[in-house]
């Protein structure tokens, strides 16, 4: 399905953030995950959103 889509702009929430309470569960992707995600649909433009995270999150 992803190969059939034409994506002009992809907004990716990055940081690989997690909550200490939930352990290793990530709520957003890291840069490595993002490069895997955009390979198949290959958007014309990719924008990283919220890269630094938010104080209650812990970056790993």
C-alpha positions as a Python dict, from the first residue, in 0.01 Angstrom:
ca = {
    (1, 'X'): (0, 0, 0),
    (2, 'X'): (275, 248, 91),
    (3, 'X'): (429, 212, -254),
    (4, 'X'): (103, 329, -415),
    (5, 'X'): (80, 648, -211),
    (6, 'X'): (213, 977, -340),
    (7, 'X'): (329, 1182, -43),
    (8, 'X'): (445, 1538, -93),
    (9, 'X'): (518, 1630, 270),
    (10, 'X'): (573, 1397, 567),
    (11, 'X'): (567, 1536, 923),
    (12, 'X'): (754, 1305, 1157),
    (13, 'X'): (753, 1350, 1534),
    (14, 'X'): (1105, 1256, 1639),
    (15, 'X'): (1306, 1218, 1962),
    (16, 'X'): (1246, 854, 2063),
    (17, 'X'): (1093, 991, 2382),
    (18, 'X'): (955, 775, 2659),
    (19, 'X'): (809, 806, 3008),
    (20, 'X'): (1009, 666, 3299),
    (21, 'X'): (691, 496, 3423),
    (22, 'X'): (644, 290, 3104),
    (23, 'X'): (1007, 186, 3067),
    (24, 'X'): (1143, 122, 2718),
    (25, 'X'): (819, 202, 2530),
    (26, 'X'): (887, 483, 2281),
    (27, 'X'): (614, 734, 2200),
    (28, 'X'): (792, 894, 1905),
    (29, 'X'): (1054, 776, 1659),
    (30, 'X'): (1423, 845, 1663),
    (31, 'X'): (1618, 956, 1356),
    (32, 'X'): (1713, 598, 1263),
    (33, 'X'): (1348, 487, 1275),
    (34, 'X'): (1245, 786, 1065),
    (35, 'X'): (1488, 702, 786),
    (36, 'X'): (1334, 355, 765),
    (37, 'X'): (980, 494, 760),
    (38, 'X'): (1038, 735, 469),
    (39, 'X'): (1221, 489, 242),
    (40, 'X'): (911, 326, 95),
    (41, 'X'): (673, 617, 32),
    (42, 'X'): (971, 849, -36),
    (43, 'X'): (804, 1186, 30),
    (44, 'X'): (929, 1491, -159),
    (45, 'X'): (977, 1681, 169),
    (46, 'X'): (1025, 1543, 520),
    (47, 'X'): (991, 1771, 822),
    (48, 'X'): (1114, 1666, 1166),
    (49, 'X'): (873, 1799, 1428),
    (50, 'X'): (942, 1843, 1800),
    (51, 'X'): (1295, 1703, 1790),
    (52, 'X'): (1400, 1813, 2140),
    (53, 'X'): (1103, 1656, 2315),
    (54, 'X'): (907, 1776, 2616),
    (55, 'X'): (1020, 1795, 2981),
    (56, 'X'): (805, 1501, 3112),
    (57, 'X'): (959, 1277, 2846),
    (58, 'X'): (1298, 1115, 2881),
    (59, 'X'): (1518, 1094, 2571),
    (60, 'X'): (1718, 781, 2511),
}
